[in-house]
């Protein structure tokens, strides 16, 4: 989980479902001021060890990344509450526990169950939309990734 990430990123294509093509040559700026190419985008179903799931939309697939990144900014926009305290992070929605994570090597690592495919059914799916969709619904001008 990354509080500085402005998008959700996935380095493992097997975790991504419902692929969509992106514009040829679409790149994003990384924290070290470098750029990297986006291959495509899709949805990732993140299943917490609590058995609750989080549907992340418009996740950018970037195979050159070392880790998958969940944007805590988007989780906040989607109405999830992120509480970070004593080397732990707790994700909640309307006062209900969704999942947790822990600090490891300077990163907040989400406690997730094994990979989820699109055939998995559950009654506790929370959806985290992208800011592009939110801006479109509000009639605002979307930002452009360079």
Backbone as CSV, one residue per row, in Angstrom:
resi,resn,N_x,N_y,N_z,CA_x,CA_y,CA_z,C_x,C_y,C_z
1,UNK,0.862,-1.166,0.000,0.000,0.000,0.000,0.904,1.223,0.000
2,UNK,0.573,2.175,-0.845,1.427,3.339,-1.016,0.587,4.609,-0.934
3,UNK,0.922,5.481,0.013,0.176,6.734,0.162,0.585,7.767,-0.878
4,UNK,1.701,7.545,-1.575,2.152,8.486,-2.593,1.761,8.091,-4.006
5,UNK,1.281,6.870,-4.192,0.904,6.407,-5.531,-0.409,7.055,-5.960
6,UNK,-0.439,7.557,-7.181,-1.640,8.186,-7.697,-2.464,7.232,-8.551
7,UNK,-2.042,6.003,-8.677,-2.761,4.949,-9.379,-2.460,3.625,-8.681
8,UNK,-3.267,2.590,-8.975,-2.945,1.232,-8.563,-2.069,0.643,-9.657
9,UNK,-1.022,-0.091,-9.276,-0.107,-0.698,-10.232,0.029,-2.185,-9.946
10,UNK,0.133,-2.979,-11.009,0.292,-4.417,-10.873,1.449,-4.874,-11.752
11,UNK,2.339,-5.668,-11.181,3.472,-6.207,-11.925,3.211,-7.628,-12.404
12,UNK,2.128,-8.242,-11.948,1.814,-9.630,-12.241,0.519,-9.704,-13.045
13,UNK,0.633,-9.992,-14.329,-0.546,-9.985,-15.200,-1.582,-11.040,-14.802
14,UNK,-1.149,-12.128,-14.180,-2.084,-13.167,-13.764,-3.086,-12.664,-12.734
15,UNK,-2.772,-11.583,-12.042,-3.688,-11.015,-11.051,-4.730,-10.097,-11.674
16,UNK,-4.511,-9.722,-12.941,-5.366,-8.749,-13.605,-6.418,-9.446,-14.462
17,UNK,-7.669,-8.990,-14.357,-8.751,-9.510,-15.191,-9.392,-8.351,-15.940
18,UNK,-10.230,-8.659,-16.908,-10.938,-7.635,-17.694,-9.969,-6.622,-18.277
19,UNK,-9.026,-7.099,-19.071,-8.012,-6.237,-19.671,-8.610,-5.205,-20.611
20,UNK,-7.980,-4.047,-20.657,-8.291,-3.005,-21.621,-6.981,-2.520,-22.199
21,UNK,-6.989,-2.210,-23.479,-5.787,-1.660,-24.098,-5.582,-0.228,-23.631
22,UNK,-4.331,0.172,-23.622,-3.987,1.564,-23.327,-3.371,2.155,-24.584
23,UNK,-3.313,3.459,-24.644,-2.720,4.136,-25.797,-1.268,3.707,-25.961
24,UNK,-0.860,3.476,-27.187,0.524,3.072,-27.459,1.488,4.105,-26.913
25,UNK,2.490,3.642,-26.213,3.509,4.536,-25.662,3.124,5.212,-24.365
26,UNK,1.989,4.841,-23.757,1.576,5.467,-22.501,2.583,5.117,-21.417
27,UNK,3.066,6.130,-20.728,4.070,5.959,-19.682,3.609,6.644,-18.399
28,UNK,4.209,6.255,-17.301,3.980,6.929,-16.032,5.324,7.307,-15.434
29,UNK,5.329,8.375,-14.662,6.518,8.780,-13.932,6.617,7.983,-12.650
30,UNK,7.798,7.517,-12.343,8.048,6.746,-11.137,8.645,7.663,-10.068
31,UNK,8.732,7.161,-8.852,9.252,7.944,-7.732,10.699,8.371,-7.886
32,UNK,11.466,7.646,-8.704,12.872,7.991,-8.906,13.073,8.891,-10.126
33,UNK,12.011,9.516,-10.628,11.994,10.423,-11.774,12.173,9.721,-13.119
34,UNK,12.187,8.401,-13.148,12.260,7.682,-14.414,10.833,7.491,-14.939
35,UNK,10.727,7.047,-16.174,9.427,6.706,-16.732,9.422,5.224,-17.084
36,UNK,8.241,4.644,-17.106,8.090,3.251,-17.496,6.817,3.107,-18.310
37,UNK,6.803,2.127,-19.199,5.699,1.931,-20.122,4.571,1.111,-19.496
38,UNK,3.351,1.547,-19.736,2.160,0.822,-19.300,1.781,-0.144,-20.412
39,UNK,1.631,-1.429,-20.077,1.276,-2.439,-21.089,-0.230,-2.489,-21.326
40,UNK,-1.018,-2.525,-20.279,-2.470,-2.467,-20.372,-3.028,-2.171,-19.000
41,UNK,-4.355,-2.181,-18.885,-4.966,-1.954,-17.583,-6.117,-2.926,-17.415
42,UNK,-6.505,-3.126,-16.163,-7.580,-4.062,-15.891,-8.039,-3.949,-14.457
43,UNK,-8.698,-4.987,-13.997,-9.237,-5.034,-12.645,-8.476,-6.091,-11.861
44,UNK,-8.232,-5.811,-10.575,-7.609,-6.771,-9.675,-8.547,-6.988,-8.502
45,UNK,-8.825,-8.246,-8.200,-9.626,-8.594,-7.032,-8.660,-8.985,-5.924
46,UNK,-8.601,-8.166,-4.896,-7.696,-8.385,-3.774,-8.480,-9.012,-2.631
47,UNK,-8.141,-10.248,-2.303,-8.839,-10.952,-1.228,-7.985,-10.885,0.028
48,UNK,-8.540,-10.245,1.054,-7.841,-10.137,2.332,-7.935,-11.458,3.090
49,UNK,-7.068,-11.627,4.049,-7.130,-12.822,4.892,-8.402,-12.845,5.723
50,UNK,-9.117,-11.732,5.798,-10.403,-11.662,6.498,-11.535,-12.255,5.661
51,UNK,-11.208,-12.721,4.435,-12.173,-13.263,3.474,-12.960,-12.183,2.748
52,UNK,-12.743,-10.917,3.056,-13.405,-9.831,2.344,-12.550,-9.476,1.138
53,UNK,-13.215,-8.954,0.096,-12.508,-8.644,-1.137,-12.612,-7.165,-1.481
54,UNK,-11.603,-6.723,-2.194,-11.540,-5.351,-2.667,-11.319,-5.408,-4.172
55,UNK,-12.201,-4.796,-4.931,-12.084,-4.749,-6.377,-11.410,-3.446,-6.770
56,UNK,-10.226,-3.555,-7.326,-9.466,-2.385,-7.754,-9.637,-2.224,-9.259
57,UNK,-10.195,-1.104,-9.695,-10.437,-0.862,-11.117,-9.326,-0.024,-11.714
58,UNK,-9.174,-0.152,-13.030,-8.183,0.619,-13.794,-6.773,0.493,-13.227
59,UNK,-6.409,-0.724,-12.859,-5.062,-1.006,-12.366,-4.134,-1.065,-13.566
60,UNK,-3.045,-0.308,-13.523,-2.097,-0.291,-14.637,-1.140,-1.470,-14.517
61,UNK,-1.001,-2.244,-15.601,-0.080,-3.378,-15.642,1.263,-2.889,-16.151
62,UNK,2.273,-2.976,-15.270,3.633,-2.555,-15.601,4.579,-3.680,-15.185
63,UNK,4.989,-4.533,-16.122,5.793,-5.712,-15.779,7.166,-5.401,-15.197
64,UNK,7.682,-4.205,-15.402,9.015,-3.873,-14.900,9.032,-3.542,-13.403
65,UNK,7.862,-3.434,-12.768,7.814,-3.140,-11.330,8.248,-4.357,-10.517
66,UNK,8.810,-4.099,-9.362,9.210,-5.171,-8.447,8.060,-5.597,-7.549
67,UNK,7.092,-4.719,-7.331,5.982,-4.992,-6.423,4.689,-4.430,-7.003
68,UNK,3.593,-4.981,-6.534,2.279,-4.415,-6.835,2.036,-3.283,-5.848
69,UNK,1.384,-2.222,-6.297,1.107,-1.082,-5.425,-0.383,-0.785,-5.390
70,UNK,-0.908,-0.641,-4.185,-2.294,-0.225,-3.974,-2.247,1.208,-3.471
71,UNK,-2.944,2.090,-4.159,-2.961,3.502,-3.791,-3.932,3.733,-2.635
72,UNK,-3.409,4.153,-1.502,-4.294,4.452,-0.377,-5.126,5.700,-0.656
73,UNK,-4.669,6.552,-1.574,-5.444,7.728,-1.969,-6.748,7.279,-2.626
74,UNK,-6.681,6.304,-3.538,-7.889,5.802,-4.195,-8.796,5.059,-3.231
75,UNK,-8.210,4.360,-2.271,-9.035,3.680,-1.280,-9.826,4.708,-0.477
76,UNK,-9.175,5.810,-0.153,-9.841,6.893,0.572,-10.961,7.498,-0.275
77,UNK,-10.697,7.737,-1.554,-11.702,8.292,-2.463,-12.909,7.360,-2.546
78,UNK,-12.647,6.045,-2.511,-13.732,5.053,-2.622,-14.487,4.876,-1.314
79,UNK,-14.119,5.626,-0.277,-14.851,5.567,0.977,-14.304,4.591,1.994
80,UNK,-13.128,4.050,1.740,-12.512,3.165,2.725,-11.647,4.000,3.655
81,UNK,-11.609,3.628,4.903,-10.814,4.341,5.888,-9.524,3.557,6.120
82,UNK,-8.419,4.259,6.026,-7.102,3.650,6.226,-6.547,4.185,7.541
83,UNK,-6.309,3.299,8.493,-5.755,3.695,9.783,-4.373,3.057,9.915
84,UNK,-3.369,3.902,10.061,-1.999,3.415,10.222,-1.530,3.740,11.625
85,UNK,-1.119,2.703,12.357,-0.693,2.899,13.737,0.156,1.719,14.174
86,UNK,1.226,2.003,14.886,2.080,0.980,15.491,2.487,-0.104,14.490
87,UNK,3.033,0.316,13.363,3.546,-0.597,12.324,2.474,-1.469,11.693
88,UNK,1.210,-1.078,11.798,0.123,-1.813,11.173,-0.787,-0.844,10.430
89,UNK,-1.500,-1.369,9.452,-2.503,-0.593,8.735,-3.793,-1.401,8.756
90,UNK,-4.901,-0.720,9.021,-6.211,-1.364,9.053,-7.086,-0.664,8.024
91,UNK,-7.771,-1.450,7.195,-8.679,-0.927,6.184,-10.098,-1.195,6.675
92,UNK,-10.922,-0.127,6.703,-12.293,-0.243,7.196,-13.241,0.441,6.218
93,UNK,-14.505,0.014,6.255,-15.547,0.651,5.444,-16.782,0.786,6.315
94,UNK,-17.231,2.007,6.537,-18.400,2.287,7.375,-18.296,1.622,8.749
95,UNK,-17.107,1.633,9.325,-16.892,1.062,10.644,-16.668,-0.439,10.657
96,UNK,-16.819,-1.099,9.504,-16.607,-2.541,9.419,-15.179,-2.843,8.990
97,UNK,-14.577,-3.834,9.628,-13.227,-4.271,9.299,-13.217,-4.923,7.921
98,UNK,-12.290,-4.499,7.066,-12.142,-5.079,5.733,-10.875,-5.925,5.678
99,UNK,-9.759,-5.357,6.108,-8.494,-6.075,6.051,-7.413,-5.319,6.788
100,UNK,-6.223,-5.904,6.801,-5.114,-5.268,7.505,-3.815,-5.537,6.786
101,UNK,-2.796,-4.862,7.247,-1.454,-5.043,6.723,-0.460,-4.688,7.807
102,UNK,0.803,-4.776,7.456,1.859,-4.540,8.430,3.061,-3.887,7.755
103,UNK,3.895,-3.261,8.548,5.090,-2.612,8.054,6.187,-3.649,7.911
104,UNK,6.775,-3.730,6.720,7.848,-4.688,6.458,8.852,-4.062,5.504
105,UNK,10.060,-3.880,5.949,11.093,-3.313,5.098,10.786,-1.927,4.595
106,UNK,10.093,-1.141,5.394,9.752,0.222,5.005,8.501,0.327,4.146
107,UNK,7.821,-0.797,3.900,6.609,-0.804,3.095,5.427,-1.314,3.903
108,UNK,4.242,-0.797,3.614,3.021,-1.342,4.209,2.561,-2.491,3.326
109,UNK,2.623,-3.700,3.844,2.276,-4.901,3.093,0.880,-5.347,3.505
110,UNK,-0.032,-5.451,2.535,-1.404,-5.857,2.802,-1.441,-7.367,3.002
111,UNK,-2.145,-7.799,4.033,-2.308,-9.232,4.292,-3.390,-9.770,3.371
112,UNK,-2.966,-10.383,2.271,-3.896,-10.894,1.277,-3.833,-12.406,1.228
113,UNK,-4.968,-13.000,0.880,-5.035,-14.450,0.680,-4.451,-14.756,-0.696
114,UNK,-4.519,-16.005,-1.095,-3.983,-16.387,-2.397,-4.699,-15.672,-3.523
115,UNK,-4.160,-15.822,-4.723,-4.698,-15.168,-5.913,-6.179,-15.460,-6.082
116,UNK,-6.911,-14.452,-6.519,-8.344,-14.574,-6.734,-8.605,-14.506,-8.230
117,UNK,-9.446,-15.381,-8.748,-9.810,-15.269,-10.154,-11.215,-14.705,-10.269
118,UNK,-11.641,-14.458,-11.501,-12.929,-13.797,-11.680,-14.115,-14.723,-11.449
119,UNK,-13.893,-15.984,-11.104,-14.991,-16.890,-10.807,-15.282,-16.954,-9.310
120,UNK,-14.478,-16.282,-8.512,-14.664,-16.315,-7.075,-15.868,-15.460,-6.689
121,UNK,-16.731,-16.005,-5.863,-17.919,-15.260,-5.430,-17.805,-14.940,-3.951
122,UNK,-18.266,-13.779,-3.583,-18.279,-13.377,-2.186,-19.365,-12.330,-1.999
123,UNK,-19.805,-12.135,-0.789,-20.817,-11.112,-0.547,-20.215,-9.861,0.057
124,UNK,-18.899,-9.753,0.081,-18.235,-8.593,0.675,-17.198,-8.041,-0.280
125,UNK,-17.638,-7.446,-1.372,-16.697,-6.834,-2.311,-16.822,-5.323,-2.193
126,UNK,-15.717,-4.682,-1.987,-15.650,-3.229,-1.921,-14.940,-2.745,-3.176
127,UNK,-15.471,-1.733,-3.809,-14.941,-1.287,-5.087,-14.161,0.011,-4.900
128,UNK,-12.941,0.018,-5.408,-12.118,1.224,-5.414,-11.977,1.679,-6.851
129,UNK,-12.590,2.801,-7.190,-12.568,3.319,-8.547,-11.317,4.144,-8.780
130,UNK,-11.058,4.403,-10.037,-9.938,5.280,-10.366,-10.410,6.725,-10.337
131,UNK,-9.471,7.618,-10.233,-9.807,9.039,-10.225,-10.304,9.475,-11.604
132,UNK,-9.896,8.758,-12.684,-10.388,9.077,-14.023,-11.900,8.945,-14.068
133,UNK,-12.428,7.842,-13.544,-13.865,7.614,-13.549,-14.571,8.650,-12.692
134,UNK,-14.026,8.948,-11.526,-14.621,9.928,-10.628,-14.676,11.293,-11.306
135,UNK,-13.565,11.694,-11.961,-13.533,12.980,-12.653,-14.552,13.011,-13.788
136,UNK,-14.667,11.902,-14.534,-15.623,11.837,-15.631,-17.052,11.993,-15.151
137,UNK,-17.378,11.355,-14.044,-18.734,11.456,-13.495,-19.051,12.871,-13.040
138,UNK,-18.027,13.591,-12.590,-18.235,14.953,-12.110,-18.116,15.983,-13.235
139,UNK,-17.781,15.516,-14.445,-17.649,16.433,-15.575,-16.378,17.242,-15.531
140,UNK,-15.372,16.747,-14.824,-14.108,17.461,-14.727,-13.149,16.992,-15.816
141,UNK,-12.189,17.814,-16.138,-11.173,17.453,-17.118,-10.246,16.427,-16.488
142,UNK,-10.032,15.300,-17.175,-9.125,14.278,-16.669,-7.686,14.691,-16.906
143,UNK,-6.813,14.221,-16.045,-5.394,14.479,-16.213,-4.851,13.488,-17.225
144,UNK,-3.710,13.798,-17.822,-3.103,12.930,-18.829,-1.829,12.353,-18.248
145,UNK,-1.669,11.035,-18.370,-0.430,10.391,-17.967,0.597,10.633,-19.047
146,UNK,1.799,10.981,-18.663,2.846,11.224,-19.647,3.680,9.991,-19.851
